Amino acid sequence: MGESGEGLGREGGLSSGMIDKIVPSLEAALADVSDGSTILVGGFGGAGVPEELIDALIAQGAKDLTIVNNNAGNGEVGVAALLNAGRVRKIVCSYPRLADGYVFERLYRAGKVELELVPQGTLSERMRAAGAGIGAFYTPTAYGTDLAKGKETRVIEGKGHVLEYPIRGDVALVKAERGDRWGNLVYRKSARNFGPTMASAAKCTIAQVYETVELGGLDPECIVTPGIFVTRVVKVPRKGGSWTPAASVTRGISGRAAGTGR
Amino acid sequence: MSYAKLTRDEIAKRIAQDIPEGAYVNLGIGMPTLVGNHLPKDREIFLHSENGILGMGPAPAAGEEDGDLINAGKEPVTLLTGGAYFHHTDSFAMMRGGHLDIAVLGAFQVSVSGDLANWHSGGDAIPAVGGAMDLAVGAKSVWVMMEHLTKSGESKIVPRCTYPLTGIGVVKRLYTDLAVIDVTPRGLAASRLISGLSFDELQRLTGVPLLPSGARAAA
Protein backbone atom coordinates (compact mmCIF):
# COMPACT_ATOMS: atom_id res chain seq x y z
CA MET A 1 0.00 0.00 0.00
CA GLY A 2 1.16 3.49 -0.65
CA GLU A 3 0.97 5.26 2.64
CA SER A 4 1.01 8.89 1.76
CA GLY A 5 0.53 9.69 5.42
CA GLU A 6 4.10 8.47 5.99
CA GLY A 7 3.48 6.80 9.26
CA LEU A 8 0.80 9.18 10.35
CA GLY A 9 -1.82 6.73 9.19
CA ARG A 10 -3.59 9.40 7.23
CA GLU A 11 -3.51 11.05 3.89
CA GLY A 12 -2.48 14.55 4.79
CA GLY A 13 1.20 14.17 5.56
CA LEU A 14 2.86 16.65 7.85
CA SER A 15 1.31 19.71 6.35
CA SER A 16 -1.36 21.51 8.26
CA GLY A 17 -4.94 21.61 7.21
CA MET A 18 -8.02 19.61 7.69
CA ILE A 19 -7.72 15.88 8.06
CA ASP A 20 -10.24 14.37 5.73
CA LYS A 21 -10.30 10.61 5.33
CA ILE A 22 -13.43 10.80 3.24
CA VAL A 23 -12.47 10.04 -0.35
CA PRO A 24 -14.65 11.02 -3.29
CA SER A 25 -15.08 7.62 -4.94
CA LEU A 26 -14.72 3.88 -4.59
CA GLU A 27 -12.01 4.03 -7.26
CA ALA A 28 -10.03 6.51 -5.22
CA ALA A 29 -10.49 4.40 -2.11
CA LEU A 30 -9.00 1.31 -3.75
CA ALA A 31 -6.53 2.80 -6.23
CA ASP A 32 -3.39 1.46 -4.55
CA VAL A 33 -4.41 -2.12 -3.72
CA SER A 34 -1.59 -4.34 -4.96
CA ASP A 35 -1.58 -7.81 -6.46
CA GLY A 36 -0.88 -10.44 -3.83
CA SER A 37 -2.51 -8.49 -1.01
CA THR A 38 -4.21 -10.05 1.98
CA ILE A 39 -7.64 -8.47 2.20
CA LEU A 40 -9.90 -8.71 5.24
CA VAL A 41 -13.50 -8.50 4.10
CA GLY A 42 -16.25 -7.83 6.65
CA GLY A 43 -19.64 -9.48 6.73
CA PHE A 44 -21.43 -12.48 8.14
CA GLY A 45 -23.86 -14.02 5.71
CA GLY A 46 -25.48 -11.10 3.94
CA ALA A 47 -25.09 -8.64 6.84
CA GLY A 48 -22.21 -6.17 6.80
CA VAL A 49 -20.77 -7.23 3.46
CA PRO A 50 -19.03 -4.25 1.80
CA GLU A 51 -20.43 -5.17 -1.60
CA GLU A 52 -19.71 -1.84 -3.28
CA LEU A 53 -16.07 -1.99 -2.23
CA ILE A 54 -15.78 -5.57 -3.46
CA ASP A 55 -17.28 -4.64 -6.83
CA ALA A 56 -14.87 -1.75 -7.05
CA LEU A 57 -11.99 -4.07 -6.19
CA ILE A 58 -12.98 -6.31 -9.08
CA ALA A 59 -12.97 -3.28 -11.36
CA GLN A 60 -9.64 -2.16 -9.92
CA GLY A 61 -8.09 -5.42 -11.07
CA ALA A 62 -5.86 -6.55 -8.20
CA LYS A 63 -5.23 -10.28 -8.41
CA ASP A 64 -3.58 -13.17 -6.60
CA LEU A 65 -5.39 -12.06 -3.46
CA THR A 66 -5.80 -13.78 -0.12
CA ILE A 67 -9.30 -13.09 1.16
CA VAL A 68 -10.22 -13.36 4.83
CA ASN A 69 -13.97 -13.53 5.39
CA ASN A 70 -16.32 -15.64 7.49
CA ASN A 71 -17.82 -17.26 4.42
CA ALA A 72 -16.68 -17.87 0.87
CA GLY A 73 -19.34 -16.01 -1.02
CA ASN A 74 -22.77 -16.94 -2.23
CA GLY A 75 -24.49 -16.62 -5.54
CA GLU A 76 -22.38 -14.43 -7.78
CA VAL A 77 -22.10 -11.31 -5.66
CA GLY A 78 -19.55 -10.07 -3.15
CA VAL A 79 -16.74 -12.49 -2.41
CA ALA A 80 -18.24 -14.96 -4.89
CA ALA A 81 -17.94 -12.35 -7.64
CA LEU A 82 -14.29 -11.79 -6.72
CA LEU A 83 -13.71 -15.55 -6.85
CA ASN A 84 -15.57 -15.80 -10.12
CA ALA A 85 -13.35 -13.10 -11.60
CA GLY A 86 -10.31 -15.27 -10.85
CA ARG A 87 -8.70 -12.81 -8.46
CA VAL A 88 -8.45 -15.00 -5.39
CA ARG A 89 -5.54 -17.33 -4.69
CA LYS A 90 -6.55 -18.30 -1.19
CA ILE A 91 -9.50 -17.90 1.12
CA VAL A 92 -9.28 -17.96 4.91
CA CYS A 93 -12.71 -18.53 6.44
CA SER A 94 -14.79 -20.51 8.91
CA TYR A 95 -17.80 -21.49 6.86
CA PRO A 96 -17.41 -21.89 3.09
CA ARG A 97 -20.22 -24.41 2.68
CA LEU A 98 -23.36 -22.55 1.71
CA ALA A 99 -26.29 -23.78 -0.27
CA ASP A 100 -25.49 -21.44 -3.15
CA GLY A 101 -21.76 -21.25 -2.64
CA TYR A 102 -21.27 -22.90 -5.99
CA VAL A 103 -18.59 -20.52 -7.25
CA PHE A 104 -16.28 -21.37 -4.37
CA GLU A 105 -17.12 -25.05 -4.59
CA ARG A 106 -16.30 -25.21 -8.29
CA LEU A 107 -12.96 -23.43 -7.90
CA TYR A 108 -12.08 -25.39 -4.75
CA ARG A 109 -12.79 -28.73 -6.36
CA ALA A 110 -10.81 -27.70 -9.41
CA GLY A 111 -7.87 -26.85 -7.18
CA LYS A 112 -7.98 -23.21 -8.26
CA VAL A 113 -8.41 -21.71 -4.83
CA GLU A 114 -6.71 -22.67 -1.61
CA LEU A 115 -8.77 -22.94 1.58
CA GLU A 116 -7.57 -22.33 5.12
CA LEU A 117 -10.41 -23.32 7.41
CA VAL A 118 -10.35 -21.61 10.81
CA PRO A 119 -12.85 -21.89 13.68
CA GLN A 120 -14.83 -18.68 13.73
CA GLY A 121 -13.69 -17.48 17.14
CA THR A 122 -10.08 -18.26 16.29
CA LEU A 123 -10.47 -16.36 13.02
CA SER A 124 -11.76 -13.34 14.88
CA GLU A 125 -9.17 -13.60 17.66
CA ARG A 126 -6.30 -13.98 15.20
CA MET A 127 -7.30 -10.67 13.67
CA ARG A 128 -7.77 -9.11 17.08
CA ALA A 129 -4.26 -10.28 17.95
CA ALA A 130 -2.90 -8.62 14.82
CA GLY A 131 -4.65 -5.38 15.69
CA ALA A 132 -3.51 -5.50 19.30
CA GLY A 133 0.12 -6.38 18.66
CA ILE A 134 -0.11 -9.88 20.12
CA GLY A 135 2.53 -12.26 18.75
CA ALA A 136 0.46 -15.41 19.11
CA PHE A 137 -1.98 -16.95 21.58
CA TYR A 138 -3.09 -20.30 22.94
CA THR A 139 -6.73 -21.33 22.69
CA PRO A 140 -8.50 -24.55 23.64
CA THR A 141 -10.69 -24.25 20.54
CA ALA A 142 -9.92 -27.05 18.05
CA TYR A 143 -7.55 -28.87 20.41
CA GLY A 144 -7.45 -32.55 19.44
CA THR A 145 -9.30 -31.96 16.16
CA ASP A 146 -8.27 -32.02 12.52
CA LEU A 147 -8.05 -28.23 12.52
CA ALA A 148 -5.19 -28.34 15.02
CA LYS A 149 -3.11 -30.77 12.98
CA GLY A 150 0.48 -29.63 12.63
CA LYS A 151 0.06 -26.83 15.16
CA GLU A 152 1.97 -26.42 18.39
CA THR A 153 -0.01 -27.37 21.46
CA ARG A 154 0.42 -26.96 25.16
CA VAL A 155 -1.46 -28.09 28.24
CA ILE A 156 -2.34 -25.10 30.39
CA GLU A 157 -4.05 -25.66 33.73
CA GLY A 158 -4.85 -29.20 32.67
CA LYS A 159 -6.49 -28.22 29.40
CA GLY A 160 -5.09 -28.68 25.92
CA HIS A 161 -4.49 -25.51 23.93
CA VAL A 162 -3.48 -24.75 20.34
CA LEU A 163 -1.03 -22.03 19.36
CA GLU A 164 -2.48 -19.59 16.86
CA TYR A 165 -0.79 -16.73 15.04
CA PRO A 166 -2.22 -13.35 14.04
CA ILE A 167 -3.83 -12.66 10.69
CA ARG A 168 -2.73 -9.27 9.41
CA GLY A 169 -4.38 -7.61 6.47
CA ASP A 170 -2.77 -5.36 3.93
CA VAL A 171 -6.24 -3.97 3.42
CA ALA A 172 -9.54 -4.26 5.30
CA LEU A 173 -12.83 -3.60 3.56
CA VAL A 174 -15.52 -2.79 6.08
CA LYS A 175 -19.14 -1.77 5.86
CA ALA A 176 -20.35 0.73 8.44
CA GLU A 177 -23.46 2.79 8.71
CA ARG A 178 -22.07 6.24 9.37
CA GLY A 179 -18.68 7.88 9.50
CA ASP A 180 -16.99 11.25 9.85
CA ARG A 181 -13.89 12.80 8.28
CA TRP A 182 -11.68 11.55 11.11
CA GLY A 183 -12.74 7.99 10.28
CA ASN A 184 -14.90 7.36 13.34
CA LEU A 185 -17.51 4.74 12.57
CA VAL A 186 -20.78 3.37 13.84
CA TYR A 187 -22.47 0.30 12.49
CA ARG A 188 -26.01 -0.99 12.27
CA LYS A 189 -27.36 -3.97 14.20
CA SER A 190 -25.71 -7.31 13.42
CA ALA A 191 -24.01 -5.83 10.35
CA ARG A 192 -21.26 -4.78 12.79
CA ASN A 193 -19.90 -8.36 13.07
CA PHE A 194 -16.23 -8.52 11.96
CA GLY A 195 -15.95 -4.81 11.04
CA PRO A 196 -14.34 -3.38 14.18
CA THR A 197 -11.83 -6.21 14.53
CA MET A 198 -10.85 -6.17 10.87
CA ALA A 199 -10.50 -2.39 10.94
CA SER A 200 -7.83 -2.75 13.62
CA ALA A 201 -5.98 -5.56 11.88
CA ALA A 202 -5.05 -4.07 8.50
CA LYS A 203 -2.43 -1.59 7.34
CA CYS A 204 -5.07 0.21 5.31
CA THR A 205 -8.70 0.10 6.37
CA ILE A 206 -11.32 1.32 3.95
CA ALA A 207 -14.85 1.80 5.25
CA GLN A 208 -17.90 2.22 3.10
CA VAL A 209 -20.71 4.14 4.81
CA TYR A 210 -24.22 5.20 3.91
CA GLU A 211 -23.90 8.52 5.66
CA THR A 212 -21.12 10.93 6.43
CA VAL A 213 -21.57 13.36 9.26
CA GLU A 214 -19.74 16.42 10.54
CA LEU A 215 -17.29 15.99 13.41
CA GLY A 216 -19.39 15.82 16.54
CA GLY A 217 -22.23 14.21 14.63
CA LEU A 218 -21.39 10.87 16.22
CA ASP A 219 -21.89 10.56 19.97
CA PRO A 220 -18.36 10.03 21.34
CA GLU A 221 -19.77 7.63 23.93
CA CYS A 222 -21.11 5.47 21.14
CA ILE A 223 -18.37 5.46 18.49
CA VAL A 224 -17.64 1.80 17.83
CA THR A 225 -14.53 2.09 15.68
CA PRO A 226 -12.39 5.12 16.54
CA GLY A 227 -10.81 6.79 13.53
CA ILE A 228 -7.27 5.67 14.38
CA PHE A 229 -8.18 2.29 12.88
CA VAL A 230 -9.57 3.77 9.68
CA THR A 231 -7.61 5.01 6.68
CA ARG A 232 -10.34 6.01 4.25
CA VAL A 233 -14.10 6.46 4.28
CA VAL A 234 -16.21 6.35 1.17
CA LYS A 235 -19.90 7.07 0.95
CA VAL A 236 -22.11 4.78 -1.07
CA PRO A 237 -25.80 5.12 -1.87
CA ARG A 238 -28.16 3.15 0.30
CA LYS A 239 -29.80 0.33 -1.57
CA GLY A 240 -33.53 0.19 -1.60
CA GLY A 241 -35.59 -2.80 -0.63
CA SER A 242 -35.68 -4.89 2.45
CA TRP A 243 -34.62 -8.38 3.29
CA THR A 244 -35.44 -11.15 0.87
CA PRO A 245 -34.37 -14.77 1.08
CA ALA A 246 -32.37 -14.28 -2.10
CA ALA A 247 -30.59 -11.25 -0.72
CA SER A 248 -29.45 -13.12 2.33
CA VAL A 249 -26.95 -15.90 2.29
CA THR A 250 -29.15 -18.93 2.34
CA ARG A 251 -28.78 -21.18 5.29
CA GLY A 252 -29.49 -24.49 3.64
CA ILE A 253 -26.78 -26.01 5.73
CA SER A 254 -28.72 -27.25 8.67
CA GLY A 255 -29.70 -30.55 7.13
CA ARG A 256 -26.14 -31.42 6.22
CA ALA A 257 -24.33 -30.05 9.17
CA ALA A 258 -26.50 -31.58 11.87
CA GLY A 259 -27.56 -28.12 12.80
CA THR A 260 -24.28 -27.00 14.18
CA GLY A 261 -22.33 -25.11 11.63
CA ARG A 262 -22.39 -21.47 10.94
CA MET B 1 -44.11 -52.62 23.87
CA SER B 2 -44.66 -49.89 21.40
CA TYR B 3 -43.57 -46.31 21.58
CA ALA B 4 -43.63 -43.19 19.46
CA LYS B 5 -40.33 -41.35 19.14
CA LEU B 6 -40.40 -37.71 20.09
CA THR B 7 -40.73 -35.26 17.26
CA ARG B 8 -38.09 -32.57 16.91
CA ASP B 9 -40.48 -30.09 18.46
CA GLU B 10 -41.07 -32.40 21.40
CA ILE B 11 -37.33 -32.73 22.00
CA ALA B 12 -37.03 -28.95 21.71
CA LYS B 13 -39.78 -28.53 24.29
CA ARG B 14 -37.99 -30.81 26.76
CA ILE B 15 -34.80 -28.80 26.37
CA ALA B 16 -36.60 -25.47 26.68
CA GLN B 17 -38.22 -26.55 29.91
CA ASP B 18 -34.83 -27.45 31.37
CA ILE B 19 -33.29 -24.00 30.72
CA PRO B 20 -33.42 -21.98 33.93
CA GLU B 21 -34.36 -18.34 34.23
CA GLY B 22 -31.47 -15.98 33.65
CA ALA B 23 -29.44 -18.42 31.56
CA TYR B 24 -27.32 -17.14 28.68
CA VAL B 25 -27.89 -19.62 25.88
CA ASN B 26 -26.65 -20.19 22.35
CA LEU B 27 -28.83 -22.35 20.13
CA GLY B 28 -26.98 -23.98 17.24
CA ILE B 29 -28.59 -23.58 13.86
CA GLY B 30 -30.89 -26.22 12.46
CA MET B 31 -32.60 -28.46 14.96
CA PRO B 32 -31.53 -26.58 18.13
CA THR B 33 -33.08 -23.38 16.77
CA LEU B 34 -36.47 -25.00 17.47
CA VAL B 35 -35.77 -24.69 21.20
CA GLY B 36 -36.34 -20.95 20.87
CA ASN B 37 -39.98 -21.59 19.96
CA HIS B 38 -40.66 -23.41 23.21
CA LEU B 39 -39.01 -21.26 25.87
CA PRO B 40 -41.38 -20.85 28.82
CA LYS B 41 -43.07 -17.47 28.60
CA ASP B 42 -42.68 -16.85 32.32
CA ARG B 43 -38.87 -17.07 32.29
CA GLU B 44 -36.35 -14.49 31.15
CA ILE B 45 -33.70 -16.31 29.12
CA PHE B 46 -30.99 -14.54 27.13
CA LEU B 47 -30.41 -15.93 23.66
CA HIS B 48 -26.99 -15.21 22.22
CA SER B 49 -26.19 -15.21 18.53
CA GLU B 50 -22.53 -15.44 17.58
CA ASN B 51 -22.81 -12.67 15.02
CA GLY B 52 -23.21 -10.14 17.78
CA ILE B 53 -26.60 -10.31 19.49
CA LEU B 54 -27.69 -10.86 23.08
CA GLY B 55 -31.37 -10.81 23.81
CA MET B 56 -32.30 -12.17 20.43
CA GLY B 57 -36.03 -12.33 19.82
CA PRO B 58 -38.19 -14.40 17.49
CA ALA B 59 -38.53 -14.06 13.73
CA PRO B 60 -40.15 -10.80 12.63
CA ALA B 61 -43.54 -10.58 11.00
CA ALA B 62 -43.57 -10.93 7.23
CA GLY B 63 -42.49 -7.67 5.66
CA GLU B 64 -40.63 -6.56 8.81
CA GLU B 65 -37.39 -8.39 7.99
CA ASP B 66 -34.16 -6.43 8.28
CA GLY B 67 -31.09 -7.69 6.40
CA ASP B 68 -28.87 -6.19 9.10
CA LEU B 69 -30.53 -8.21 11.85
CA ILE B 70 -30.00 -11.91 11.27
CA ASN B 71 -29.12 -14.92 13.38
CA ALA B 72 -26.29 -17.40 13.01
CA GLY B 73 -28.34 -19.31 10.47
CA LYS B 74 -28.61 -16.08 8.45
CA GLU B 75 -32.36 -15.88 9.02
CA PRO B 76 -34.03 -12.60 10.00
CA VAL B 77 -34.66 -12.19 13.72
CA THR B 78 -35.63 -9.43 16.15
CA LEU B 79 -34.03 -7.87 19.21
CA LEU B 80 -35.82 -7.94 22.54
CA THR B 81 -36.10 -4.70 24.48
CA GLY B 82 -32.92 -4.59 26.53
CA GLY B 83 -30.96 -6.59 23.97
CA ALA B 84 -27.51 -5.57 22.75
CA TYR B 85 -25.34 -5.63 19.65
CA PHE B 86 -21.57 -6.14 19.76
CA HIS B 87 -18.77 -7.12 17.44
CA HIS B 88 -17.51 -10.57 16.63
CA THR B 89 -14.50 -10.63 18.92
CA ASP B 90 -16.63 -9.65 21.91
CA SER B 91 -19.18 -12.23 20.87
CA PHE B 92 -16.59 -14.98 20.78
CA ALA B 93 -15.14 -13.79 24.07
CA MET B 94 -18.56 -14.59 25.49
CA MET B 95 -18.46 -18.01 23.85
CA ARG B 96 -14.83 -18.94 24.49
CA GLY B 97 -14.49 -17.21 27.83
CA GLY B 98 -16.99 -19.38 29.64
CA HIS B 99 -19.73 -16.77 29.84
CA LEU B 100 -22.48 -18.77 28.15
CA ASP B 101 -24.35 -21.09 30.47
CA ILE B 102 -25.65 -23.47 27.83
CA ALA B 103 -24.96 -24.23 24.18
CA VAL B 104 -27.45 -26.53 22.48
CA LEU B 105 -25.80 -28.18 19.49
CA GLY B 106 -26.67 -30.81 16.94
CA ALA B 107 -24.41 -33.80 16.43
CA PHE B 108 -23.46 -36.54 14.04
CA GLN B 109 -22.02 -38.59 16.89
CA VAL B 110 -21.31 -38.33 20.60
CA SER B 111 -18.92 -40.71 22.34
CA VAL B 112 -19.30 -42.36 25.69
CA SER B 113 -16.82 -39.87 27.14
CA GLY B 114 -18.61 -36.84 25.72
CA ASP B 115 -16.55 -36.30 22.59
CA LEU B 116 -18.56 -34.39 20.02
CA ALA B 117 -18.52 -34.78 16.24
CA ASN B 118 -20.77 -32.30 14.53
CA TRP B 119 -18.89 -30.16 12.05
CA HIS B 120 -17.83 -32.35 9.19
CA SER B 121 -19.35 -35.42 7.67
CA GLY B 122 -15.98 -36.34 6.20
CA GLY B 123 -15.51 -37.60 2.68
CA ASP B 124 -15.42 -34.97 0.00
CA ALA B 125 -17.90 -32.57 1.58
CA ILE B 126 -16.61 -29.00 1.69
CA PRO B 127 -15.37 -28.65 5.27
CA ALA B 128 -17.04 -25.88 7.27
CA VAL B 129 -16.73 -25.35 11.00
CA GLY B 130 -18.21 -21.97 11.86
CA GLY B 131 -18.45 -21.45 15.61
CA ALA B 132 -19.02 -25.08 16.55
CA MET B 133 -15.57 -25.69 18.05
CA ASP B 134 -15.66 -22.43 20.00
CA LEU B 135 -19.02 -23.26 21.55
CA ALA B 136 -17.96 -26.84 22.26
CA VAL B 137 -15.03 -25.82 24.44
CA GLY B 138 -16.33 -22.51 25.73
CA ALA B 139 -19.88 -22.94 27.00
CA LYS B 140 -20.32 -24.00 30.63
CA SER B 141 -22.68 -26.78 29.52
CA VAL B 142 -22.95 -28.31 26.08
CA TRP B 143 -26.24 -30.04 25.48
CA VAL B 144 -26.68 -32.07 22.34
CA MET B 145 -30.01 -32.33 20.56
CA MET B 146 -30.18 -35.15 18.09
CA GLU B 147 -32.05 -38.19 16.92
CA HIS B 148 -30.85 -41.27 18.77
CA LEU B 149 -30.28 -43.30 15.63
CA THR B 150 -29.10 -42.59 12.11
CA LYS B 151 -31.51 -43.01 9.26
CA SER B 152 -30.16 -46.53 8.81
CA GLY B 153 -30.77 -47.35 12.48
CA GLU B 154 -27.26 -47.11 13.88
CA SER B 155 -26.64 -45.52 17.24
CA LYS B 156 -25.23 -42.00 17.13
CA ILE B 157 -23.92 -42.61 20.63
CA VAL B 158 -20.70 -44.49 20.04
CA PRO B 159 -17.66 -45.84 21.87
CA ARG B 160 -15.45 -43.56 19.81
CA CYS B 161 -16.42 -40.99 17.19
CA THR B 162 -15.60 -41.95 13.63
CA TYR B 163 -16.56 -38.55 12.22
CA PRO B 164 -14.03 -35.72 12.66
CA LEU B 165 -14.09 -34.36 16.21
CA THR B 166 -15.41 -30.96 17.20
CA GLY B 167 -14.25 -31.18 20.81
CA ILE B 168 -13.01 -33.74 23.30
CA GLY B 169 -15.05 -34.60 26.38
CA VAL B 170 -17.25 -31.53 26.01
CA VAL B 171 -20.82 -32.88 26.00
CA LYS B 172 -22.65 -32.83 29.30
CA ARG B 173 -26.10 -34.03 28.28
CA LEU B 174 -27.91 -35.44 25.28
CA TYR B 175 -31.53 -34.98 24.42
CA THR B 176 -32.61 -37.56 21.88
CA ASP B 177 -35.97 -38.65 20.54
CA LEU B 178 -35.81 -41.59 22.96
CA ALA B 179 -34.36 -40.32 26.24
CA VAL B 180 -32.20 -37.84 28.08
CA ILE B 181 -28.66 -39.04 28.68
CA ASP B 182 -26.16 -37.43 31.02
CA VAL B 183 -22.45 -37.85 30.48
CA THR B 184 -21.10 -38.68 33.94
CA PRO B 185 -17.74 -39.88 35.23
CA ARG B 186 -19.37 -43.29 35.79
CA GLY B 187 -20.67 -43.44 32.23
CA LEU B 188 -23.80 -42.48 30.35
CA ALA B 189 -26.85 -42.22 32.58
CA ALA B 190 -30.21 -42.53 30.83
CA SER B 191 -33.36 -40.96 32.18
CA ARG B 192 -36.74 -39.69 31.00
CA LEU B 193 -37.21 -42.55 28.59
CA ILE B 194 -40.18 -41.93 26.33
CA SER B 195 -43.46 -43.56 27.15
CA GLY B 196 -43.52 -47.24 26.25
CA LEU B 197 -39.75 -47.59 25.82
CA SER B 198 -38.05 -49.95 28.27
CA PHE B 199 -34.54 -49.45 29.51
CA ASP B 200 -33.57 -52.79 27.99
CA GLU B 201 -34.87 -51.74 24.59
CA LEU B 202 -33.05 -48.39 24.83
CA GLN B 203 -29.88 -50.26 25.77
CA ARG B 204 -30.33 -52.60 22.83
CA LEU B 205 -30.58 -49.63 20.43
CA THR B 206 -27.64 -47.73 21.92
CA GLY B 207 -24.09 -48.50 20.93
CA VAL B 208 -22.57 -48.24 24.39
CA PRO B 209 -23.50 -49.34 27.92
CA LEU B 210 -26.04 -47.14 29.69
CA LEU B 211 -26.70 -46.67 33.37
CA PRO B 212 -30.30 -46.37 34.44
CA SER B 213 -30.83 -43.19 36.36
CA GLY B 214 -33.69 -41.31 37.87
CA ALA B 215 -37.36 -41.79 37.32
CA ARG B 216 -38.61 -42.82 33.94
CA ALA B 217 -40.95 -40.09 32.98
CA ALA B 218 -43.26 -39.94 30.05
CA ALA B 219 -42.55 -37.32 27.45
Interface residues (C-beta under 8 A of the other chain):
Chain A: F44 G45 G46 A47 G48 S94 Y95 P96 R97 G101 F104 E105 Y108 L115 L117 V118 P119 Q120 G121 T122 S124 E125 M127 R128 T139 P140 T141 A142 Y143 G144 T145 D146 L147 G160 Y187 R188 K189 S190 A191 R192 N193 F194 G195 P196 T197 V224 S242 W243 T244 A247 S248 V249 T250 R251 I253 S254 G255 R256 A257 A258 G259 T260 G261 R262
Chain B: G28 I29 G30 M31 P32 T33 S49 E50 N51 G52 I53 G63 E65 D66 G67 D68 L69 I70 A72 G73 K74 E75 P76 L79 Y85 F86 H87 H88 T89 S91 F92 M95 R96 L105 G106 A107 F108 N118 W119 H120 S121 A125 I126 P127 A128 V129 G130 G131 A132 M133 D134 A136 V137 G138 M145 M146 P164 L165 T166 G167 I168
